[in-house]
Amino acid sequence: MIILYWIGKILAWPIQLVFFKKRIYYEDKKDTKRFIRGKALIVSNHRSLMDFMMAIFLFPFRKLYCLMSELIFSHGAFVSFFTKIMGGIKIDRRNYDFSFIDTSVNLLNKKKLLAVYPEGKVNQKNGLLYFHPTYILIALRSAAPIIPIYTDGTYSIKKRTRVVIGKKIYLSDYCNTIDPSKEEIERLNNIIKDKIQELSKICKERKNCDKYPKGLRFKYLFRDLGRCIAFIMNCWYRTKVYNKGKKKKNLKIKGGAIVFANHTSFADPLLCINTYWRRRIYIVAAEILFDNHPVRSKLLKSLGCIRVDRNINDIEAYQEILDKLKAGHIVIIYGPGHIDVGEEADYKTGAALLAIKANVPIYPIYICKRKKTSERFKVICGERYDINLENKRCNQEVLENITNDLKSKILQLRDDYNNGKF
């Protein structure tokens, strides 16, 4: 049967690439990847009959077994035979046959992968159904880690299937026995359910604004065209980048981040694009550039500018920036909010608030103002700044302290450059 399984998987591989078009996200890629070694219990929500087929290709180099209802095995001899080949393990719920528990434990002890859908049936409504907790006993008796997974259940040639893989959960960290009480089982069950519910929120955030995509994309045509134009214009600006950090890690930013800078001229966005040329970045821009200019407004949005109305508390813009950061993008924010207002001007606290809410780092940079057109523009990149509140409440005073600290780091970059430390 194992030979038939791999033949079927290899033959179906091109088909699933077209039909599923998986976009996979990770809660922590360093903790859990698709290439799993050893035994593991895959626990997922259940949005479609295609969930198991998608999961088979989610772990490409492992055979995946799955607990399945007796109803699937009752659809004729061929369906039953095919289901067994693909790793199906029968659960006879009508006769209350719990022999599948021992079968599952034995498989996991042989370092196999086992998938479980605790909801017990396809759930096409919002939210999660009740989780049947039998898998808790399987995980405890086999000492296998649980890998929570959430899928949006979208299977169509025209749409993507989005999957979030969570960090491994060892129930031994929460329970000291393999024969817990009913209350303990329910408590452990709620921990796993809450985790999958949390993964569903991550999936929704990423779906609203996909993580930074690599390679060419048609919808980013204008963005990439703008990057090319900025690169050509750099022949005039001749941007010189100085980096305060080892191995240029501050230029190779991974994931979501805020770049916090002073604002000296209209050329600043182009300088930032050329500084972080490896990424498609978003730039916060004032409403005056958009208002009463429909063509320019459309062009700026296509190039990655986010309109912020400085005259009001622009909640809509705030949410848009937050979504971009949570989705893994870089957002450029100019601290003073205006061009050339003086280096000692007050900086706005919005960047600090966004970094706290999105849980992303801030990279301070200083842009030297060019005194002559023959001079080169210079950008000095500072080291990563992580915000740690240490159980403090996020209030206006805290935000102002963080912002002033960032401002002092930007001015320190200026002083270090003037003193020849770069």
N, C-alpha and C positions, 0 to 999 in steps of 0.2 A: 504493500500500500504506500510505503514511503516513496517508492519510485514514481508511482502514479501521481502522488501529491506534487512532487517537484516538477514533473513533466507538465502538469496542469498549470502550476504557478508560472513556469517559464513561458508557456504559450499564451497565458492571459496577461503577461506583463505589459505588452504594448497597448492592449485594450484598456487596462486600468489607468494608464497614463493619460489617455484621452478622456475617459469617463469620470474619473475621480478628480484629477488635476489637484492633488493634495497640496495644501499650504499648511505647513506644520510649524507650530510655535512651541516654545519650551518655557516652563516656569523657571527652570535653572538648567541650562544645557550642560554645565559642568557636572551636575549631579546625575542627570538621567538623559541618555541619548537613545536613538533608535536602535543602535547596535548593542543589544543587551547581552551580557554574559551571565551564564548561570540561570538559576531558576527565578521566576517572578510571576506574580499574580496580577494580571491586567484587569483593572476594574473600570468600567466605563458606563456612561449613560447609554440609553437605547432609543435612537430617533428614527431608525429605518431598518428594514430587513437586510439592507446592504452593509450594515455596520461591521459585521464579522468579515465580509469579503474585503472591505477597506482595511481592516486591522491586519489581515493576512499580509498585505503589501506594505503595511506600516513598518513591519519588522522583516526586511527583505531576506535575511540570511538565517532565519529561524523558522521552524515549523511551529505554528500556533494552534493549540488545542482550545476548545470552547465548550462550555456547558450549554446544552440546547434542550428545549422542550420536547416532550414525547410527540407533540403534534407534528413536528417537522419529520420525524421518522415514520409517521403513519401515512405519508403521501406516496406509498408504493415502494417496491423493492429497489428501483433504480435510485430514487431520491435518498432512500435510507443508505444505500451503498455509497453514493457520492458524498453524502454528509459525513460518513465514517472516514472516507478517504481524506476529506478536508480537515479532519481533526475534531469532529463533533462527538461529544460525550452526552449520552442520553440521560435526561432527568425525568423520571416517571412521577409526575406530581399527583396523578390520579390515585395511585396505589401507595403513596407516601413511601417510596423506595429511596432510602438515603445511602445506597451503596455507592453513589457517585462521589460521596465525600472521600471514601477510602481510595477510589480510583484516582481522584484529583490529587490527593496527598502523595500517592505513589508516583504519579507523573512529575510532580514538583520535586520529589526526592531524587528523581533521575535528571534533575536540572533542566526541565522542560518549561515552556511558556504556556500559561493557561489564562484564557480570557473569560471574564464573568460579566454578565449584564444583570445586576441585582434588581433592576426594576421589573424584570420578569416578562415584560411585554413592550411592544413599540409604543413610545410616548410621543405623540405629535402635538402636545400642548406645551405651553410655556412652563418652565419650572421642571422639577424632578418629581417622579412618583416615589412611593415608599420603597426603600431598599430592603429586600429580603436578606437577612443577615447570615445565611448559611456560609457564605464565603469567608466570614470572620473565623469560623472554626477551621476552615481549610488553611487559611493563612497562619493561624496560631499553631496548628499541628504540624505543618510543614516548615515553619520558620522562614517562609518565603516573603520577600518584600512585596508590598503592594505598590503598583504603579498606577496612579489615577489618571484617567484620560477623559477628556470631553471632546465630543464631535458635534458639529451643528447639524449633521444628518442631511446635508445638501448634496445630492447625487444627480448630476445632470451634465450633459456635454457643454451646456452654455454657462454653467456656474462652477465655482470651486468648492471643494470639500475642505473645511477648515477644522484642524485638530490641534488641541493643546495637550501636551504631555507634561504631567506634574512631577514633582520630586518624589523619590521613593519614600514610602512610609513603612516603618517596621513596627508592627503592633506590640512587639516585646518591649518597646519604649513606653507603652501605655498600659500594659497588662503583664503580670508576672506568672500567669498560669495558662495552660492549654485547655483547661476546662472551666471557663469563666461562668459566672452566674448570668441569668437572663438580663439583669440590669446592666452588667458589664458589657455583654454582647451588644446591647442597644446603644450604650455609650460609644463603643468603638465604631459601631455602624454609623452613628451620627457624625463622627470625626471624618470618616471617609466621604460621606454624603456632602458635608460642608466643604470639603476640599474640592470635590467635583463642581459644586456650586460656585466656588471661587474661580475655578478654571473657566467656567462658562462666562464669567464677567470679563476675564482676560480675553477670551475669544471674541466677545462683543466689541471690546475696545480695539482689538486688532482688525476686526472686520470693518469697523467704521473708518479706520485709517490704517491701511496695511503697513507693515514694517518696511523699512527702507529696502527697495528692490534693487538687485544687482542686474547689470546688463541693460540692454535697450528695451524700452517700453514705449508703445505708440502714444499713450496718454502723457508721457513725459517728454514728448518731442520738443515742445517749446522750451521746457526747462533745460534740456540738454543743448538746444540751440543757443539759449542764453548763456550757458556755461562756455560754449565755444566762442561766442562773441566776446565774453569777458576775458577769455584766454587771449584772443587776438588783441583786445584793447590793452592787455598787460604789456604788450610791446612798447606802449607809450608810458604806462604807469611804472613798469619795471619793478614790481613788488619784491621787496627783500624781506624774507621772513626769518626772525630770530626766535629761538625756542629755549625757554628755561625749563629744561627737563632732559632726561636721559633717553637716548635712542629715538627721539622725536615722537614719543608716545602721545604727546599733547596734540599732535597733528593727525594721528591715526586714531581718531575717536571711534569707538564701537558703541552701538546702541544709542539711546536717547541722551541728549545733553543740551545745556544752554551755553552759548558763547556770549559772554558779557563784555561789552566794549564801550570805550568812549566814542564820541561822534564828532568828527572834524570836517567832513565834506560829503558831497553827494557821491563821491567815488568810494566811500566806505563799503557799500554792499559788494561792489566789484572786487575790492581787495579781499573781502571775506570769502567770496566765491573762489578766488584764486588760491587763497590760503588753505581752504578745506576742499580742494578740487576733487578729492576722492569720493565725496558724498554730495548728494542732492540736498541742499540745505534750504530752510525756510527763514525768511527775514521779516521781522516785525516792522511795518511801515505806517506812517501817520495817515490819518484820514484825508488830509489836504491833497495827497497825491492821487486819491481815488475820486473824490467828489467832483461832480460836473464834468468828468472825463470818462465816459463809458468805454471808449476804445482802449484808452490807457489803463483803465481799471481792470478790464478783462486781460490785457497783456501782462500787467503786474501779477495778477493772481496766477496766470499760467506759468510765470517765471518763479513762483514760489513765495510771493509776498503775502503777508497776512495783514489785513487792514485793522487798525486799532484806532478808535475814536478817543482822542485824549481829553475831550470835553466832558465825557461822562464815564461812569463805571461800565465799561464795555464787556458785559458778561458773555456775550456771544463770541467775541474775539478771544476772551480768556479761555472759554471751553474749547475753542478750536485749537489754540496753542497747546492746551493740556492734552488733547487727543493726539496731537502730533508727537509730543514728547513721550507719551505712554506707548505709542506705536513704534518708538525707536528712532525718531528723526532728530536732527540737529536744528535748533532754532537760534537765530542771531537776535539778540536784544541789545539795543544801545541805551546805556544807563541814563544819560541826561534826558533823553527823549527829544532833544532838539539839536540842530547842528551848530557847532562852534559857539556854545554858550559859556565857554571858559572851563578850564580844567578843574576848578574848585567848586563848580556848580553841584547842587544836590542831585543825587541819583535816585531814580524811582525804585520802589520796593517790589514791583511786580515780579521781577526775575526770581527773587528769593522765595516768594510765595509759590510760584509755579514749580520751582525746583523741589520744594517740600511736598507739594501735592502730588507731583509726578514721580517723586523719589529718583531724581536724576542729578548728576554732578553739574557743576558750573565751571567753565574754563574762562578765566579773565584774560583779556588781551588789550594791549595798548597800541593805538594807531597814531603814528607820528604825523603831524601836520607838515605838509610840504611847503617850504618857504619859497622855493623857486621851481618853475616848471621843468627845469633841467635836472632837478633832484629826483631820486628814486623814492617811492613811497616805502615806508618801513612799518612792518607789523611785528610786535613783540608778543609772543604767546607765553602766558603764565602756566603754572602747574595746576593740576586738577584740584578743585575745591569741593569737598563733600560737606554737606550740612548735617550736623548731629545735634539734635535738640536736647538730648539727654533727659528725656521725660519732661521737658519744659513745654508749656502751652505756647502755641503759635499765635502771638498777638502782635500789635503794631510795633511795640518796643523791640521785640525780638527781630522782626523783619528789618527794622531800621539799623539795628546793630550788625546784622548780617550784611546788609547793603553797604554800610560804612566800611566794614571790613573788606568787602570786595573792592570798593573804591580805593582804599588804601593800597591794596595789592596792585591795582592798575597803575596808580601813581608811583608805586615802588618799581614797577617795570620801567616806567619812564625814567626814573632816577638812575636805575641800574644801567640803562642804555646810555644816558648822558654821561655816566661815569666810566664808560668803556668796559663794562662787565660782560658784554656779549661779543 
